[in-house]
Amino acid sequence: MDAQFWHQRWQSSRIGFHQQEINELLGRHWHRLGVPEHTEVLVPLCGKSRDMHWLAEQGHNIAGFELSPLAIRDFFGEAGVLAQQQKLVHYLCWQAGGFSLYEGDFFQAESLGRRFDAAYDRAALVALPEPLRPLYARLLARLLNPGAAMLLVTLDYAPAQHESPPFAVNEQEVRRLFGADFEVTLLDRIEEGNSNPRVASGERRFFDELCFLLRRK
């Protein structure tokens, strides 16, 4: 799955992964990370997520990474904010208020020479095909300082499919990917059951949303 796949999704408005409301698990569990106010939060593959506004309301600055300029333009446009742009080696950085959104490939993030004390992932890991997930986990380990906290939200469903995201990433896989560099705690599991249309239709036997606290060792 390459960059063109995501550009086409945004250009054709096929963005079912975008949520109109704040993620329930974020609002329920972010405080458990103990992240101080004014800490900048790393948000990989951020899209135009409204979760970033919620994090800003908690007193945080945001460092988001996103391939699609359409997503970033929409994020600031829907907020009625004019962002300043700065060209970097691998990124075009859009900045306004406490938001710095880096347009480009998240896997080039080390080029910025920055490290973070907090991170949030709702739709990044589950967007990556299996071969890229270990690379993503190792990159996060390099970007986060010792003691840094990350809230990770994944999906677990069956039967699994592997053609397109969002992919199923269960607890066992999260522990395998992150266990070497992070302490992994499962905080919550929302079992949607028949309230999920894919379960109600028989397409899936179950469809759960999982929430983890990752603490950098």
Phi, psi and chi 1 to 4 in degrees:
 res  aa     phi    psi   chi1   chi2   chi3   chi4
   1 MET       -  117.7 -171.0  172.0  -54.3      -
   2 ASP  -109.0 -178.8   57.2   17.4      -      -
   3 ALA   -60.8  -34.8      -      -      -      -
   4 GLN   -60.8  -33.9 -171.2   59.3   32.2      -
   5 PHE   -56.8  -47.2  171.3   87.7      -      -
   6 TRP   -73.3  -36.1  -67.8  107.9      -      -
   7 HIS   -61.1  -40.9  -73.3  -54.0      -      -
   8 GLN   -66.7  -36.8  -70.0  175.1  -11.2      -
   9 ARG   -61.4  -43.8  -70.0  -74.1  -68.5  -96.5
  10 TRP   -71.9  -39.3  -79.9   98.5      -      -
  11 GLN   -65.4  -31.6  -70.7  165.9    2.6      -
  12 SER   -97.7    6.5   60.1      -      -      -
  13 SER    59.7   30.4  -63.2      -      -      -
  14 ARG   -91.3   73.4  -67.4  168.1   55.0 -139.5
  15 ILE  -124.9   55.2   52.3  171.5      -      -
  16 GLY   -62.0  -19.9      -      -      -      -
  17 PHE   -71.9  -18.1   49.0   83.4      -      -
  18 HIS   -76.0  127.2  176.1   68.3      -      -
  19 GLN   -99.9  136.4  -65.4 -177.0  -18.4      -
  20 GLN   -76.5  -23.4  -64.9  -63.7  -31.9      -
  21 GLU  -113.0  162.8  -56.1  -63.2  -27.2      -
  22 ILE   -63.8  138.3  -56.9  -55.7      -      -
  23 ASN   -60.7  129.7 -177.5  -94.4      -      -
  24 GLU   -58.6  -41.2  177.8 -177.6   -8.1      -
  25 LEU   -70.6  -32.0  -68.7  167.2      -      -
  26 LEU   -61.9  -51.9  171.5   64.3      -      -
  27 GLY   -63.5  -30.8      -      -      -      -
  28 ARG   -79.6  -32.1 -173.7 -174.7  -60.5  177.0
  29 HIS  -123.4   -8.0  -65.2  -66.6      -      -
  30 TRP   -56.3  -39.0  179.3 -103.4      -      -
  31 HIS   -61.8  -22.8   71.1  -80.1      -      -
  32 ARG   -72.1  -13.7  -61.5  178.7   65.0  175.4
  33 LEU   -76.9  -22.4  -84.5   63.4      -      -
  34 GLY    68.6   33.3      -      -      -      -
  35 VAL   -81.6  121.9  178.4      -      -      -
  36 PRO   -64.5  153.1  -19.2   31.9      -      -
  37 GLU   -57.2  154.5  -74.4 -170.7   26.1      -
  38 HIS    72.6    1.4  -50.4  -58.4      -      -
  39 THR   -74.3  132.4  -59.7      -      -      -
  40 GLU   -76.9  133.1 -171.4  170.5   31.5      -
  41 VAL  -106.5  125.1  179.0      -      -      -
  42 LEU   -79.5  128.2  168.0   64.3      -      -
  43 VAL  -127.9   94.6 -174.7      -      -      -
  44 PRO   -71.1  148.9  -13.9   28.2      -      -
  45 LEU    46.1   55.9  -77.0   63.1      -      -
  46 CYS   -78.1  -19.6   63.2      -      -      -
  47 GLY    56.3 -137.1      -      -      -      -
  48 LYS  -118.7   35.6   58.7  174.7 -176.6  177.1
  49 SER   -55.4  132.1  173.0      -      -      -
  50 ARG   -69.8  -16.7  -62.7  178.4 -173.9  -86.6
  51 ASP   -57.8  -30.4  -67.0  -12.3      -      -
  52 MET   -65.5  -36.8  -67.8 -171.4  -72.7      -
  53 HIS   -64.5  -40.3  -72.2  -62.6      -      -
  54 TRP   -62.4  -43.4 -173.7   89.7      -      -
  55 LEU   -62.9  -39.1  -72.9  166.5      -      -
  56 ALA   -63.5  -36.4      -      -      -      -
  57 GLU   -66.5  -21.9  -70.0  168.8    1.3      -
  58 GLN   -83.8    1.9  -47.6  -47.3  -55.9      -
  59 GLY    99.0   14.7      -      -      -      -
  60 HIS  -102.6  148.9  -58.7  -60.8      -      -
  61 ASN   -85.8  159.5  -68.1  -28.2      -      -
  62 ILE  -125.4  132.5  -54.0  -62.5      -      -
  63 ALA  -118.3   97.2      -      -      -      -
  64 GLY  -102.5  150.6      -      -      -      -
  65 PHE  -124.7  129.7  -71.7   78.8      -      -
  66 GLU  -152.9  133.3  171.0   55.9   42.4      -
  67 LEU   -69.6  -38.8  -88.5  173.6      -      -
  68 SER   -87.9  120.4  172.2      -      -      -
  69 PRO   -65.3  -27.3   22.5  -32.6      -      -
  70 LEU   -62.9  -41.9  -64.9  178.3      -      -
  71 ALA   -63.3  -43.5      -      -      -      -
  72 ILE   -68.3  -42.4  -62.9  176.6      -      -
  73 ARG   -61.3  -42.1 -172.5  176.6  -61.3  115.0
  74 ASP   -63.8  -39.6  -76.8   -5.4      -      -
  75 PHE   -58.5  -49.8  175.1   80.5      -      -
  76 PHE   -74.4  -36.8  -72.8  112.2      -      -
  77 GLY   -63.6  -42.4      -      -      -      -
  78 GLU   -68.0  -23.7  -70.0  171.3    6.6      -
  79 ALA   -88.1   -5.1      -      -      -      -
  80 GLY    68.0   34.7      -      -      -      -
  81 VAL  -119.6  136.9  175.1      -      -      -
  82 LEU   -94.7  118.1 -179.8   63.2      -      -
  83 ALA   -94.4  143.4      -      -      -      -
  84 GLN   -85.5  147.9  -58.5  -65.5  -43.2      -
  85 GLN  -116.5  139.7  -63.1 -179.5   -6.0      -
  86 GLN  -134.3  125.4  178.3 -175.9    5.5      -
  87 LYS   -81.9  129.2  -69.7 -174.5  176.8 -179.5
  88 LEU  -118.2  179.4  -55.1  173.1      -      -
  89 VAL   -60.0  -51.1  174.8      -      -      -
  90 HIS  -109.6    0.3  -66.7  -69.9      -      -
  91 TYR  -140.7  158.8  -65.0   99.4      -      -
  92 LEU  -110.3  115.7  178.3   63.3      -      -
  93 CYS   -94.1  122.4 -178.6      -      -      -
  94 TRP   -99.9  124.2  -57.3   56.0      -      -
  95 GLN  -129.7  136.1  -69.4 -178.3  -55.2      -
  96 ALA  -160.8  132.8      -      -      -      -
  97 GLY    56.6 -129.7      -      -      -      -
  98 GLY   -94.6   15.1      -      -      -      -
  99 PHE  -105.9  130.3  -63.6   97.2      -      -
 100 SER  -126.0  106.5  -61.9      -      -      -
 101 LEU  -108.1  122.2  -58.5 -169.0      -      -
 102 TYR   -98.3  112.5  -63.6   90.1      -      -
 103 GLU   -82.5  113.8  177.7 -167.7  -28.5      -
 104 GLY   154.3 -171.3      -      -      -      -
 105 ASP   -79.5  120.0 -177.3   -1.2      -      -
 106 PHE   -57.4  -28.9  175.9   60.9      -      -
 107 PHE   -71.1   -3.0  -73.2   93.2      -      -
 108 GLN  -100.0   10.2  -60.6  -70.4  -23.5      -
 109 ALA   -62.0  -29.2      -      -      -      -
 110 GLU   -64.0  -20.0  -73.5 -177.7  -74.8      -
 111 SER   -63.6  -19.6   68.2      -      -      -
 112 LEU   -78.6  -16.3  -62.4  173.6      -      -
 113 GLY    67.7   29.4      -      -      -      -
 114 ARG  -113.0  152.9  -54.0 -167.1   57.6 -157.3
 115 ARG  -133.3  157.4  -67.8  176.6   68.6   89.5
 116 PHE  -131.1  157.9  -58.8   89.4      -      -
 117 ASP  -108.5   -0.1  -68.6  -46.4      -      -
 118 ALA  -157.4  151.6      -      -      -      -
 119 ALA  -151.4  158.0      -      -      -      -
 120 TYR  -141.5  129.4  171.1   61.3      -      -
 121 ASP  -134.4  111.8  171.7   -5.7      -      -
 122 ARG  -104.9  -36.0 -178.8 -164.5   67.1   81.0
 123 ALA  -132.1   16.2      -      -      -      -
 124 ALA   -88.5  -58.6      -      -      -      -
 125 LEU   -58.2  -42.6 -178.8   61.5      -      -
 126 VAL   -73.1   -9.2  -63.0      -      -      -
 127 ALA   -88.8  -11.8      -      -      -      -
 128 LEU   -96.0  134.7  -62.1  174.5      -      -
 129 PRO   -65.7  160.0   21.3  -30.1      -      -
 130 GLU   -52.9  -42.3 -171.6  171.9    0.0      -
 131 PRO   -63.1  -25.5  -23.2   35.3      -      -
 132 LEU   -87.2  -16.8  -73.7 -179.1      -      -
 133 ARG   -64.2  -43.2  -67.4  172.3 -152.5  159.3
 134 PRO   -62.4  -36.7  -23.0   34.8      -      -
 135 LEU   -63.5  -40.0  -58.1  178.9      -      -
 136 TYR   -64.2  -45.6  173.8   77.4      -      -
 137 ALA   -63.2  -41.6      -      -      -      -
 138 ARG   -69.0  -35.9  -70.1 -164.3  -68.9  -90.4
 139 LEU   -63.7  -43.6  174.8   57.2      -      -
 140 LEU   -60.6  -38.4  -78.0  172.4      -      -
 141 ALA   -62.2  -33.4      -      -      -      -
 142 ARG   -79.7  -27.2  -64.6 -168.5  -62.5  -88.5
 143 LEU   -85.2  -21.2  -68.3  174.1      -      -
 144 LEU  -101.6  135.5  -65.0  176.4      -      -
 145 ASN   -71.3  155.8  -69.0  -45.3      -      -
 146 PRO   -54.5  133.9  -27.3   35.5      -      -
 147 GLY    89.3  -10.5      -      -      -      -
 148 ALA   -63.6  149.1      -      -      -      -
 149 ALA  -115.1  144.2      -      -      -      -
 150 MET  -135.3  134.4  175.5  173.6  172.2      -
 151 LEU   -98.9  121.5 -166.3   71.7      -      -
 152 LEU  -118.6  127.2  170.3   65.7      -      -
 153 VAL  -115.6  125.8  177.7      -      -      -
 154 THR  -127.8  178.3   72.6      -      -      -
 155 LEU  -119.0  145.5  -60.6  173.4      -      -
 156 ASP  -132.7  119.0 -176.3   15.6      -      -
 157 TYR  -147.7  163.1   56.2   77.7      -      -
 158 ALA  -148.0  146.4      -      -      -      -
 159 PRO   -71.2  148.5   25.8  -33.8      -      -
 160 ALA   -75.8  153.8      -      -      -      -
 161 GLN  -129.7  154.1   53.4   84.7   22.4      -
 162 HIS  -128.6   13.7  -57.6  -74.6      -      -
 163 GLU   -83.5  -39.9  -67.6   78.7   22.5      -
 164 SER  -153.5  156.3   63.0      -      -      -
 165 PRO   -72.9  162.2   24.9  -32.1      -      -
 166 PRO   -78.9  139.1   29.8  -35.3      -      -
 167 PHE   -90.9  153.6  -61.2  105.8      -      -
 168 ALA   -77.4  127.7      -      -      -      -
 169 VAL  -132.3   99.8 -177.9      -      -      -
 170 ASN   -84.3  178.9   61.7   22.7      -      -
 171 GLU   -60.8  -41.5  179.8  179.5   -1.8      -
 172 GLN   -59.7  -43.0 -179.3  179.7    3.4      -
 173 GLU   -69.0  -38.7 -177.0  171.6    0.9      -
 174 VAL   -59.0  -44.7  169.5      -      -      -
 175 ARG   -66.6  -36.4  -66.3 -172.5 -177.7  -80.8
 176 ARG   -67.5  -40.6  178.2  178.5   61.0   81.5
 177 LEU   -71.2  -41.3  -70.9  170.0      -      -
 178 PHE  -109.4  -11.1  -66.7   96.1      -      -
 179 GLY   -60.7  -28.8      -      -      -      -
 180 ALA   -69.7  -31.7      -      -      -      -
 181 ASP  -114.6  -11.0  -62.2  -56.0      -      -
 182 PHE  -133.5  148.3  -66.2   83.3      -      -
 183 GLU   -81.0  127.7  -63.0  173.7    0.7      -
 184 VAL  -112.4  123.1  179.4      -      -      -
 185 THR  -125.6  124.1  -56.2      -      -      -
 186 LEU   -79.1  117.4  176.2   62.7      -      -
 187 LEU   -91.7  -33.2  -62.5  178.0      -      -
 188 ASP  -164.5  155.8 -153.9  -16.4      -      -
 189 ARG  -142.3  121.4  175.9 -169.7  -69.1  -95.0
 190 ILE   -98.7  114.7  -63.1  177.9      -      -
 191 GLU   -95.0  105.6  -60.5  177.8   -5.3      -
 192 GLU   -74.7  -31.6  -64.0 -169.8    2.8      -
 193 GLY    56.3 -141.8      -      -      -      -
 194 ASN   -71.1   -7.7  -73.1  -30.7      -      -
 195 SER   -70.2  -18.7   64.2      -      -      -
 196 ASN   -88.4  126.3 -174.8  -71.5      -      -
 197 PRO   -60.7  -28.1   17.1  -29.4      -      -
 198 ARG   -72.3  -29.3  -77.6  164.4  -75.4 -162.0
 199 VAL   -77.4  -45.1  176.5      -      -      -
 200 ALA   -59.8  -33.7      -      -      -      -
 201 SER   -80.9  -11.2   69.2      -      -      -
 202 GLY    90.8   -0.4      -      -      -      -
 203 GLU   -66.1  -35.3  177.7 -175.1   -8.5      -
 204 ARG  -126.7  145.1  -61.9  -81.5 -178.5  -97.9
 205 ARG   -75.9  -37.2  -66.5 -164.4  -55.8  -85.7
 206 PHE  -151.4  159.9   66.5   87.9      -      -
 207 PHE  -150.4  102.2 -163.7   97.6      -      -
 208 ASP  -115.1  152.5  -60.5  -16.3      -      -
 209 GLU  -112.4  126.3 -164.0  169.9   16.9      -
 210 LEU  -111.9  147.1  -79.5   61.7      -      -
 211 CYS  -129.5  128.4 -178.0      -      -      -
 212 PHE  -124.1  147.5  -61.2   88.1      -      -
 213 LEU  -101.9  122.5  165.1   58.3      -      -
 214 LEU  -110.2  126.0  -53.9 -178.1      -      -
 215 ARG  -117.0  119.1 -177.4   77.1   63.7 -178.7
 216 ARG   -65.0  127.4 -175.6   68.7  169.7   93.7
 217 LYS   -72.3      -  -64.5  178.2  179.8  177.4
